[in-house]
């Protein structure tokens, strides 16, 4: 079968030629040959590597696209390619082991060097500690000697102070006993006044209860009196109305009596006429009966006469019936009026009895009201007297309490003065001790400066605040040494102002405010009204800063508030005015 064969020949330095070939059949199988002899791929690759041809690196052939691919590689990929070409990649594991060994050796070397350096440092420290211990023992002996001298000196001054304090204590004890005697006397007076005031309050309270009770009774009786008066007035009006009704009924009764008399007269007349007519009719009837029966003409005539009589007597009969009805009605009304009269008379009698009872009750209530009013007036007078007495007792009590407050204030002031004297003495003793041990301690700021005029005393105190009690020292180191000394000796606490470390306002701001003060003349810098040596000027400037002393409160308000909003003013918004 046909074969595809590729050959590569290499001429060796000795003149020998080695032929490397690869045969690929149409079936896709390949065969590697060296000088026509078939070998495996590994033998083939090893033989090529022995003459410097690496198949993986492809360092002897340039394929299509290799140039472009190499141009696109990053530095790491290029290094890997060069290592493959040069064969150094085969030594990568050995190189990493050697590098690791190198790092470990360097670490051991550094550790040994540091150990040696540490030993040298420890040796130096031990030497310094030995020297410091020797110095300490020497200073300790010196300190013991100084402390013996100091305590002897301190005992001498303490003994002197004890004698002086005992004399002061005896004087204060005498004054205290006098004050306590005054307080005891005033307390007895106060207790007596309290008892009298308590009795007055009890009496006042009982009178108030009585007055309230009487007022309640008056208030309770007042509606009854008003109700009775109104009932009396209503009954009087009702009696008057009933009397008018009775008079009207009597008048109606008289008029009805007259009408009844007239009607009775008419009734009697009509009755007589009826009797006469009946009598005539009976006579005629008898005469007719005696003669015989009437004829037809007579019957007709009789009917006509009877009809005419009936017609003639119709109007009187109607008037008679009407009069009878009127009479019956009048009789009924008269009976009703009579009943009403009896009822009205009974009601009148009841009203008169009620009026009499209400009048008696009203008189009783008026008498009770007058008595209650009299008792109320007397109770109010007694209450006013008691209130006046209570007011006098209260005034006495207030006066006694005022005196007690004054005495208590005096005692508190005396105790406070004693405490301040002790505190002041302690501070002065501490400052004296600090001055003896530390030359850089200058003293308290309040002792190093003073106002130029007495009227500035309060203003300077307010401006300086708590810094006026601070201790002025020359350097920050002196301040630390003094603090350590005070802590070791348990003297107390204090604030120190080191002249080399404190911060003061900038000269520009100070001069700007001073120039404004010279123009205004109503205020001035607080630092300008304090007299102090130039050595301690920085401490004063730190304490008061750019605070200004104003002549009045209005000037301070104008300086701190009004000018703050002025666009042309250069005054610092944080300026302080006193």
C-alpha positions as CSV (number, residue, x, y, z in Angstrom):
1,X,0.0,0.0,0.0
2,X,1.2,3.5,-0.6
3,X,2.9,5.3,2.3
4,X,3.6,8.8,3.4
5,X,7.1,9.2,4.7
6,X,8.8,12.2,6.4
7,X,12.5,12.2,6.9
8,X,14.9,14.2,9.1
9,X,18.6,13.8,8.8
10,X,21.2,15.0,11.1
11,X,24.9,15.0,10.4
12,X,26.9,14.2,13.5
13,X,30.3,15.8,14.2
14,X,32.1,12.4,13.5
15,X,30.7,12.4,10.0
16,X,28.0,9.9,10.7
17,X,24.5,10.6,9.5
18,X,21.4,9.6,11.5
19,X,18.1,9.4,9.6
20,X,14.9,9.9,11.6
21,X,11.7,9.0,9.8
22,X,8.0,8.6,10.4
23,X,5.9,6.5,8.1
24,X,2.0,7.0,8.1
25,X,-0.1,4.5,6.3
26,X,-3.5,5.1,4.7
27,X,-5.1,3.4,7.6
28,X,-3.9,6.1,10.0
29,X,-1.2,4.1,11.8
30,X,2.2,5.6,12.2
31,X,5.7,4.1,12.6
32,X,8.9,5.7,13.8
33,X,12.3,4.7,12.4
34,X,15.8,5.6,13.1
35,X,18.2,4.8,10.3
36,X,15.4,2.6,8.8
37,X,15.0,0.7,12.1
38,X,11.5,0.8,13.7
39,X,11.5,2.1,17.3
40,X,8.9,3.2,19.8
41,X,7.8,6.8,20.2
42,X,9.6,7.2,23.5
43,X,12.9,5.9,22.0
44,X,12.4,8.2,19.1
45,X,11.7,11.2,21.3
46,X,14.7,10.3,23.6
47,X,17.0,10.0,20.6
48,X,15.9,13.4,19.3
49,X,16.3,15.0,22.8
50,X,19.9,13.7,23.0
51,X,20.8,15.9,20.0
52,X,18.8,18.9,21.3
53,X,15.5,18.4,19.4
54,X,12.5,18.6,21.8
55,X,9.3,17.5,20.3
56,X,7.1,19.2,22.9
57,X,8.9,22.5,22.5
58,X,8.9,22.2,18.7
59,X,12.2,24.0,18.7
60,X,13.3,22.8,15.3
61,X,10.2,23.4,13.2
62,X,8.0,26.5,12.7
63,X,4.5,25.6,12.1
64,X,1.7,27.7,10.6
65,X,0.4,30.2,13.2
66,X,3.3,29.7,15.7
67,X,4.6,33.3,15.1
68,X,1.2,34.8,15.8
69,X,0.6,32.5,18.8
70,X,3.9,33.4,20.2
71,X,3.2,37.1,19.8
72,X,0.0,36.7,21.8
73,X,1.6,34.9,24.8
74,X,1.9,36.7,28.1
75,X,5.3,36.9,30.0
76,X,4.5,33.9,32.1
77,X,3.6,31.8,29.1
78,X,6.8,33.0,27.3
79,X,8.9,32.0,30.3
80,X,7.3,28.5,30.3
81,X,8.0,28.2,26.6
82,X,11.7,29.2,27.0
83,X,12.1,26.8,29.9
84,X,10.7,24.0,27.8
85,X,12.9,24.9,24.9
86,X,16.0,25.2,27.1
87,X,15.1,22.0,29.0
88,X,15.1,23.8,32.4
89,X,11.6,22.7,33.1
90,X,12.9,19.2,33.8
91,X,14.8,20.7,36.7
92,X,11.8,22.5,38.1
93,X,11.2,20.0,41.0
94,X,14.9,20.0,41.9
95,X,14.9,23.8,41.8
96,X,11.9,24.1,44.1
97,X,13.5,21.7,46.6
98,X,16.7,23.7,46.5
99,X,14.8,27.0,46.9
100,X,12.9,25.6,49.9
101,X,16.1,24.5,51.5
102,X,17.6,27.9,50.8
103,X,14.6,29.7,52.5
104,X,14.8,27.4,55.5
105,X,18.5,28.0,55.8
106,X,17.9,31.8,55.7
107,X,15.2,31.6,58.4
108,X,17.5,29.6,60.6
109,X,20.3,32.1,60.1
110,X,17.9,35.0,60.9
111,X,16.6,33.2,64.0
112,X,20.2,32.6,65.2
113,X,21.1,36.2,64.6
114,X,18.0,37.5,66.5
115,X,18.8,35.1,69.3
116,X,22.3,36.4,69.6
117,X,21.0,40.0,69.4
118,X,18.5,39.3,72.1
119,X,21.1,37.8,74.4
120,X,23.2,40.9,73.9
121,X,20.2,43.1,74.7
122,X,19.4,41.1,77.8
123,X,23.0,41.4,78.9
124,X,22.9,45.1,78.5
125,X,19.6,45.4,80.3
126,X,20.9,43.3,83.2
127,X,23.9,45.5,83.4
128,X,21.8,48.7,83.4
129,X,19.5,47.2,86.1
130,X,22.5,46.3,88.2
131,X,23.8,49.9,88.0
132,X,20.3,51.3,88.6
133,X,19.9,49.0,91.7
134,X,23.2,50.3,93.0
135,X,22.1,53.9,92.4
136,X,18.7,53.1,94.0
137,X,20.3,51.7,97.2
138,X,22.5,54.8,97.4
139,X,19.5,57.1,96.9
140,X,17.4,55.0,99.3
141,X,19.9,55.6,102.1
142,X,20.0,59.3,101.2
143,X,16.2,59.3,101.1
144,X,16.1,57.7,104.6
145,X,18.3,60.4,106.0
146,X,16.3,63.2,104.3
147,X,13.0,61.7,105.5
148,X,14.3,61.5,109.1
149,X,15.3,65.2,108.9
150,X,12.0,66.0,107.2
151,X,9.8,64.2,109.7
152,X,11.7,65.9,112.6
153,X,11.1,69.2,111.0
154,X,7.5,68.2,110.3
155,X,6.9,67.1,113.9
156,X,8.2,70.4,115.2
157,X,5.8,72.4,113.0
158,X,3.0,70.0,113.7
159,X,3.5,70.5,117.4
160,X,3.5,74.2,116.9
161,X,0.4,74.0,114.8
162,X,-1.4,71.8,117.4
163,X,-0.8,74.3,120.1
164,X,-2.1,77.1,117.8
165,X,-5.1,75.0,116.7
166,X,-5.9,74.1,120.3
167,X,-6.1,77.8,121.2
168,X,-8.2,78.5,118.1
169,X,-10.4,75.5,119.0
170,X,-11.0,76.8,122.5
171,X,-12.1,80.2,121.1
172,X,-14.3,78.5,118.5
173,X,-15.8,76.2,121.1
174,X,-16.7,79.2,123.3
175,X,-18.3,80.9,120.3
176,X,-20.1,77.6,119.4
177,X,-21.5,77.3,122.9
178,X,-22.8,80.8,122.8
179,X,-24.4,80.2,119.4
180,X,-25.9,76.9,120.6
181,X,-27.3,78.7,123.6
182,X,-28.9,81.3,121.4
183,X,-30.2,78.5,119.1
184,X,-31.7,76.6,122.1
185,X,-33.4,79.8,123.3
186,X,-34.7,80.5,119.8
187,X,-35.9,76.9,119.4
188,X,-37.8,77.1,122.7
189,X,-39.4,80.4,121.5
190,X,-40.2,78.7,118.2
191,X,-41.8,75.7,119.9
192,X,-43.9,78.0,122.1
193,X,-45.0,80.1,119.1
194,X,-45.8,76.9,117.2
195,X,-48.0,75.7,120.1
196,X,-49.8,79.0,120.2
197,X,-50.2,79.0,116.5
198,X,-51.5,75.4,116.7
199,X,-54.1,76.4,119.3
200,X,-55.1,79.4,117.1
201,X,-55.4,77.2,114.1
202,X,-57.6,74.8,116.1
203,X,-59.9,77.6,117.3
204,X,-60.0,79.0,113.8
205,X,-60.8,75.7,112.4
206,X,-63.7,75.2,114.8
207,X,-65.0,78.7,114.1
208,X,-64.7,78.0,110.4
209,X,-66.7,74.8,110.8
210,X,-69.4,76.6,112.8
211,X,-69.5,79.4,110.2
212,X,-69.8,76.8,107.4
213,X,-72.6,75.0,109.3
214,X,-74.5,78.3,109.9
215,X,-74.1,79.3,106.3
216,X,-75.4,75.8,105.2
217,X,-78.4,76.2,107.5
218,X,-79.1,79.7,106.1
219,X,-78.7,78.4,102.5
220,X,-81.0,75.5,103.4
221,X,-83.7,77.8,105.0
222,X,-83.5,80.4,102.3
223,X,-85.3,78.3,99.6
224,X,-88.1,77.5,102.1
225,X,-88.6,81.2,102.9
226,X,-88.7,82.1,99.3
227,X,-91.0,79.2,98.6
228,X,-93.3,80.2,101.4
229,X,-93.4,83.9,100.3
230,X,-94.2,82.8,96.8
231,X,-96.9,80.4,98.1
232,X,-98.4,83.2,100.2
233,X,-98.5,85.6,97.3
234,X,-100.0,82.9,95.1
235,X,-102.7,82.1,97.7
236,X,-103.4,85.8,98.1
237,X,-103.9,86.2,94.4
238,X,-106.0,83.0,94.4
239,X,-108.2,84.3,97.3
240,X,-108.7,87.7,95.5
241,X,-109.6,85.8,92.3
242,X,-112.1,83.6,94.2
243,X,-113.6,86.7,95.8
244,X,-114.1,88.3,92.5
245,X,-115.6,85.1,91.1
246,X,-118.0,84.9,94.1
247,X,-119.1,88.6,93.6
248,X,-119.7,87.9,89.9
249,X,-121.7,84.8,90.8
250,X,-123.7,86.7,93.3
251,X,-124.4,89.3,90.7
252,X,-125.4,86.6,88.2
253,X,-127.6,85.1,90.9
254,X,-129.4,88.4,91.5
255,X,-130.0,88.9,87.8
256,X,-131.2,85.3,87.3
257,X,-133.5,85.7,90.4
258,X,-135.1,88.7,88.7
259,X,-135.5,86.7,85.5
260,X,-137.0,83.8,87.4
261,X,-139.5,86.1,89.1
262,X,-140.6,87.5,85.8
263,X,-140.8,84.1,84.2
264,X,-142.7,82.8,87.2
265,X,-145.2,85.7,86.9
266,X,-145.7,84.9,83.2
267,X,-146.1,81.2,84.0
268,X,-148.7,82.1,86.5
269,X,-150.5,84.3,84.1
270,X,-150.4,81.6,81.4
271,X,-151.6,79.0,83.9
272,X,-154.6,81.2,84.8
273,X,-155.4,81.7,81.2
274,X,-155.1,78.0,80.5
275,X,-157.4,77.3,83.5
276,X,-159.9,79.8,82.3
277,X,-159.9,78.4,78.8
278,X,-160.1,74.9,80.1
279,X,-163.0,76.0,82.3
280,X,-164.8,77.6,79.4
281,X,-164.2,74.5,77.3
282,X,-165.6,72.3,80.0
283,X,-168.7,74.5,80.3
284,X,-169.2,74.4,76.6
285,X,-168.8,70.7,76.6
286,X,-171.2,70.2,79.4
287,X,-173.8,72.5,77.8
288,X,-173.5,70.7,74.6
289,X,-173.7,67.3,76.2
290,X,-176.8,68.4,78.2
291,X,-178.5,69.7,75.1
292,X,-177.7,66.8,73.0
293,X,-175.3,65.8,70.4
294,X,-174.0,68.6,68.1
295,X,-175.0,68.8,64.6
296,X,-172.7,68.5,61.7
297,X,-172.4,72.2,61.3
298,X,-171.7,72.6,64.9
299,X,-169.1,70.0,64.7
300,X,-167.5,71.8,61.9
301,X,-167.8,75.1,63.7
302,X,-166.3,73.5,66.8
303,X,-163.4,72.1,64.9
304,X,-162.7,75.6,63.4
305,X,-163.0,77.2,66.9
306,X,-160.7,74.6,68.3
307,X,-158.2,75.0,65.5
308,X,-158.3,78.7,65.9
309,X,-157.8,78.3,69.6
310,X,-154.9,75.9,68.9
311,X,-153.4,78.4,66.5
312,X,-153.9,81.3,68.9
313,X,-152.4,79.4,71.8
314,X,-149.4,78.0,69.8
315,X,-147.2,81.0,70.4
316,X,-148.0,81.2,74.1
317,X,-147.4,77.5,74.4
318,X,-144.0,77.8,72.7
319,X,-143.2,80.7,75.0
320,X,-144.3,78.6,77.9
321,X,-142.2,75.7,76.9
322,X,-139.2,78.0,76.3
323,X,-139.7,79.7,79.6
324,X,-140.0,76.3,81.3
325,X,-136.7,75.2,79.7
326,X,-135.1,78.5,80.6
327,X,-136.4,78.1,84.2
328,X,-135.0,74.5,84.4
329,X,-131.7,75.7,83.0
330,X,-131.6,78.6,85.4
331,X,-132.4,76.3,88.3
332,X,-129.6,74.0,87.2
333,X,-127.2,76.9,86.9
334,X,-128.3,78.3,90.2
335,X,-127.7,74.8,91.8
336,X,-124.2,74.6,90.2
337,X,-123.4,78.2,91.2
338,X,-124.5,77.4,94.7
339,X,-122.2,74.4,94.7
340,X,-119.4,76.4,93.3
341,X,-120.0,79.1,95.9
342,X,-119.8,76.5,98.7
343,X,-116.6,75.1,97.1
344,X,-115.1,78.6,96.8
345,X,-116.0,79.4,100.3
346,X,-114.3,76.2,101.5
347,X,-111.3,77.0,99.4
348,X,-111.2,80.5,100.7
349,X,-111.3,79.2,104.3
350,X,-108.5,76.7,103.4
351,X,-106.5,79.5,101.7
352,X,-106.9,81.7,104.8
353,X,-105.8,78.9,107.0
354,X,-102.8,78.2,104.7
355,X,-101.9,81.9,104.6
356,X,-102.1,82.0,108.4
357,X,-99.8,78.9,108.7
358,X,-97.4,80.2,106.1
359,X,-97.3,83.6,107.8
360,X,-96.5,81.9,111.1
361,X,-93.8,79.8,109.4
362,X,-92.4,82.9,107.7
363,X,-92.2,84.7,111.0
364,X,-90.5,81.7,112.5
365,X,-88.0,81.5,109.6
366,X,-87.3,85.2,109.7
367,X,-86.6,85.0,113.4
368,X,-84.3,82.0,112.8
369,X,-82.6,83.7,109.9
370,X,-82.0,86.8,112.1
371,X,-80.5,84.7,114.8
372,X,-78.4,82.8,112.3
373,X,-77.3,86.1,110.7
374,X,-76.3,87.4,114.2
375,X,-74.4,84.2,115.0
376,X,-72.7,84.4,111.6
377,X,-71.7,88.0,112.2
378,X,-70.3,87.2,115.6
379,X,-68.5,84.1,114.2
380,X,-67.0,86.2,111.4
381,X,-65.8,88.8,113.9
382,X,-64.2,86.0,116.0
383,X,-62.7,84.5,112.9
384,X,-61.2,87.8,112.0
385,X,-59.8,88.1,115.5
386,X,-58.4,84.6,115.3
387,X,-56.9,85.2,111.8
388,X,-55.3,88.4,113.1
389,X,-53.9,86.5,116.0
390,X,-52.7,83.7,113.7
391,X,-51.1,86.3,111.4
392,X,-49.3,87.8,114.4
393,X,-48.1,84.4,115.5
394,X,-47.1,83.6,111.9
395,X,-45.1,86.9,111.7
396,X,-43.4,86.0,115.0
397,X,-42.7,82.6,113.7
398,X,-41.2,84.0,110.5
399,X,-39.1,86.4,112.5
400,X,-37.8,83.6,114.7
401,X,-37.2,81.4,111.6
402,X,-35.3,84.2,110.0
403,X,-33.1,84.6,113.0
404,X,-32.6,80.9,113.1
405,X,-31.6,81.0,109.4
406,X,-29.2,83.8,110.1
407,X,-27.6,81.8,112.9
408,X,-27.5,78.6,110.8
409,X,-25.9,80.6,108.0
410,X,-23.4,82.1,110.4
411,X,-22.6,78.6,111.6
412,X,-22.3,77.2,108.1
413,X,-20.1,80.2,107.1
414,X,-17.9,79.6,110.1
415,X,-17.6,75.9,109.2
416,X,-16.9,76.7,105.6
417,X,-14.3,79.3,106.6
418,X,-12.7,76.7,108.8
419,X,-12.7,74.2,106.0
420,X,-11.4,76.7,103.5
421,X,-8.7,77.7,106.0
422,X,-7.7,74.1,106.3
423,X,-7.8,73.6,102.5
424,X,-5.8,76.8,102.0
425,X,-3.3,75.8,104.6
426,X,-3.0,72.4,103.0
427,X,-2.4,73.9,99.5
428,X,0.1,76.4,100.8
429,X,2.0,73.6,102.7
430,X,2.0,71.5,99.5
431,X,3.3,74.4,97.4
432,X,6.0,75.1,100.0
433,X,7.1,71.5,99.8
434,X,7.1,71.5,96.0
435,X,9.1,74.7,96.0
436,X,11.7,73.1,98.3
437,X,12.0,70.0,96.1
438,X,11.5,71.5,92.7
439,X,13.1,75.0,91.9
440,X,10.9,75.2,88.8
441,X,7.7,75.6,90.9
442,X,6.7,79.3,90.9
443,X,3.5,79.2,93.0
444,X,-0.2,79.7,92.5
445,X,-1.3,82.0,89.7
446,X,-3.6,83.9,92.1
447,X,-0.6,84.7,94.3
448,X,1.6,85.7,91.3
449,X,-0.8,88.4,89.9
450,X,-3.2,91.0,91.1
451,X,-5.7,93.4,89.5
452,X,-4.5,96.9,88.7
453,X,-7.6,98.3,90.5
454,X,-9.8,96.9,93.3
455,X,-12.9,97.3,91.1
456,X,-11.5,94.6,88.8
457,X,-11.2,92.0,91.5
458,X,-14.5,90.1,90.8
459,X,-14.1,90.4,87.0
460,X,-10.5,89.0,87.1
461,X,-11.7,86.1,89.3
462,X,-14.6,85.3,86.9
463,X,-12.3,85.6,83.9
464,X,-9.6,83.3,85.3
465,X,-12.0,80.8,86.8
466,X,-10.5,77.6,88.2
467,X,-7.1,78.3,86.5
468,X,-6.4,81.1,89.1
469,X,-5.8,78.3,91.7
470,X,-3.5,76.4,89.3
471,X,0.3,76.1,90.1
472,X,2.7,77.7,87.7
473,X,5.8,75.7,86.8
474,X,8.6,76.4,84.3
475,X,8.5,73.2,82.2
476,X,6.3,70.3,81.5
477,X,8.9,67.9,83.1
478,X,8.7,69.9,86.3
479,X,4.9,69.5,86.3
480,X,5.2,65.7,85.8
481,X,7.8,65.4,88.6
482,X,5.6,67.5,90.9
483,X,2.6,65.3,90.2
484,X,4.6,62.2,90.9
485,X,5.8,63.7,94.1
486,X,2.3,64.7,95.2
487,X,1.0,61.2,94.4
488,X,3.8,59.5,96.3
489,X,3.4,61.7,99.3
490,X,-0.4,61.6,99.1
491,X,-0.6,65.3,99.4
492,X,-3.6,65.7,97.1
493,X,-4.4,66.9,93.6
494,X,-3.5,70.2,91.8
495,X,-3.5,71.7,88.4
496,X,-0.2,72.7,86.9
497,X,0.5,75.3,84.2
498,X,3.8,74.6,82.5
499,X,5.0,77.9,80.9
500,X,6.7,76.0,78.0
501,X,3.7,74.0,77.0
502,X,0.5,76.0,77.5
503,X,-1.2,77.5,74.5
504,X,-2.2,81.2,74.5
505,X,-4.3,83.2,72.0
506,X,-2.6,84.4,68.9
507,X,-1.0,87.8,69.1
508,X,-3.0,89.0,66.1
509,X,-6.3,88.3,67.7
510,X,-5.2,89.9,71.0
511,X,-3.9,93.0,69.3
512,X,-7.1,93.3,67.2
513,X,-9.3,93.2,70.3
514,X,-7.0,95.6,72.1
515,X,-7.2,98.1,69.2
516,X,-11.0,97.9,69.3
517,X,-11.0,98.4,73.1
518,X,-8.8,101.5,72.7
519,X,-11.3,103.0,70.2
520,X,-14.4,102.1,72.3
521,X,-13.1,102.9,75.8
522,X,-16.1,101.0,77.3
523,X,-14.3,97.7,77.7
524,X,-10.7,96.5,77.9
525,X,-8.8,93.2,77.8
526,X,-8.7,91.3,81.1
527,X,-5.0,90.6,80.6
528,X,-4.4,94.4,80.5
529,X,-5.9,95.0,84.0
530,X,-3.8,92.3,85.7
531,X,-0.4,93.2,87.1
532,X,2.1,90.3,86.7
533,X,5.8,89.8,86.0
534,X,6.7,89.2,82.4
535,X,8.0,85.7,83.4
536,X,4.4,84.6,84.2
537,X,2.5,86.6,81.5
538,X,1.9,83.4,79.5
539,X,0.1,81.8,82.4
540,X,-2.2,84.8,82.7
541,X,-2.9,84.8,79.0
542,X,-3.7,81.1,79.2
543,X,-6.1,81.6,82.1
544,X,-8.0,84.7,80.8
545,X,-7.4,84.4,77.1
546,X,-9.0,87.2,75.1
547,X,-11.7,87.8,77.7
548,X,-12.7,91.5,78.0
549,X,-13.9,93.4,81.0
550,X,-16.9,95.6,80.3
551,X,-18.2,98.6,82.2
552,X,-21.8,97.5,82.2
553,X,-24.1,94.6,81.2
554,X,-25.4,96.6,78.2
555,X,-21.9,97.0,76.8
556,X,-21.3,93.2,77.2
557,X,-24.5,92.5,75.3
558,X,-23.6,94.9,72.6
559,X,-20.1,93.4,72.3
560,X,-21.2,89.7,72.3
561,X,-24.5,89.8,70.4
562,X,-25.1,93.1,68.4
563,X,-21.6,93.3,66.8
564,X,-21.6,89.6,66.0
565,X,-24.0,90.2,63.1
566,X,-22.1,93.2,61.9
567,X,-20.3,92.4,58.6
568,X,-17.6,95.0,59.2
569,X,-16.6,93.8,62.7
570,X,-13.5,91.6,63.2
571,X,-14.4,90.5,66.7
572,X,-14.2,86.7,67.3
573,X,-17.6,85.2,67.8
574,X,-16.3,83.2,70.7
575,X,-15.2,86.3,72.7
576,X,-16.0,86.2,76.4
577,X,-17.1,89.3,78.2
578,X,-17.4,89.8,82.0
